[in-house]
Amino acid sequence: QVQLVESGGGLVQAGGSLRLSCKASGRTFRQQTMGWFRQAPGKEREFMAAVSWNTAGADYTYYADSVKGRFTVSRDNAKNTMYLQMNSLKPEDTAVYYCAAQDRVQGGPRGDYDYWGQGTQVTVSS
């Protein structure tokens, strides 16, 4: 059974940092695209960042414009874990953050995701 489990959320002041982790179990996703999404109260879930397999070297990374330059996505295939380093956090970053993974190899970052975690709450106070 495939599971994705997020951790690392919490309460932080504006300008602070958090590091989210997404631990996968049941299979590996080395060749698959994995992503981070978030959903704020009353809003739709939105794409934040993704990491995709690059046969020639380091993974490709993708970001939403709203977090580019502040958030960094990465993964450690040996630990089957993806990370989201979030710096310079703003109150508008407050949301439940979800990690997700695709089944197909080298899928697009904004394509369909097949596996989802339960989410971790991030709250940024002003």
Buried (B, 14 or more C-beta within 10 A) or exposed (E): EEEBBBEBBEEBEEEBEBBBBBBBEEBEBEBBBBBBBBBBEEEEBEBBBBBBBEEEEEBBBBBBEBBEEBBBBBBEBEEBBBBBBBBEBBEEBBBBBBBBBBBEEEBEBEEEBEBBBEBBEBBBEE
